[in-house]
Amino acid sequence: MEELLFAFLEMSALRGSNGFSVLPITLHDIAAWQTLNNLTFTPWEIGTLLELDRCAIKIWSKKPADKTE
């Protein structure tokens, strides 16, 4: 699980932006990361990475007054 979190943090640090918000991590990003690191994620791990990303974007996109939750 630690390796999966490290992979997420590394991919997240390299993500792009459209000028209004950060862009989500895509399956292409995950595939490229796997190729560069000579690793293969299981379907569960890929789903977990995508869910972590959705949660992170949801938190980052909240207005400051909304972040008290």
N, C-alpha and C positions, 0 to 999 in steps of 0.2 A: 504494500500500500504506500510505503514511503517513496518508492520509485515512481509510482503513478502521480503522487503529489508533486514531486520534483519535475516530472515531465510537464504537468499542467503549468507550473510556475514558469518554466523555461519557455513554453509555447506562448504563454500569456504575455511575457515580457517582450516578445517579438511581434505581437499582433499589430495590425494596422489601425488606422482611424480614418473616418470619412470627414473629419472636420467638426462634426457635431457630437460624436460618441465613438467609443472603441468598436471595432468590428469583431464579430464572434470568431472563435477558432473553428475552422472548417475541417471537413474530412480530408481535404487536400493538405492542409497544414499538418494534420496528424500523420498522414501517409509520408509526407516529406520528413517529419521529425523521426519517424520509425526508420526510414531509409538512412538518414544521416547518422543515426545512433545504432544501426544494425540490430534493431529490436522489433518484435512483433507483439502488438497488443491483442488481447482476446476481445471478442465482441463486448463482453461485460465491461472491460477496461475502457474501450472506446466510448461506450454509453456513459460511463462514469465521468470521463473527461468532458464530454459534451454537457452533461448535467452540471458539473462544477462550473463550467463556463457560463451556462444560463444563469445560475445563481449569482455568480460574480458580476455579470453584466446587470442583473436586476438590482443588486446592491449599489453598484457604481452609478446607475442611472437615476437613483432617487434624489430628490431635491434635499438640501440640507435639513429642512424642517421635517422631512419624512424619515430621516435616518435614526430616529429615536426608537424604532421598533426593535 
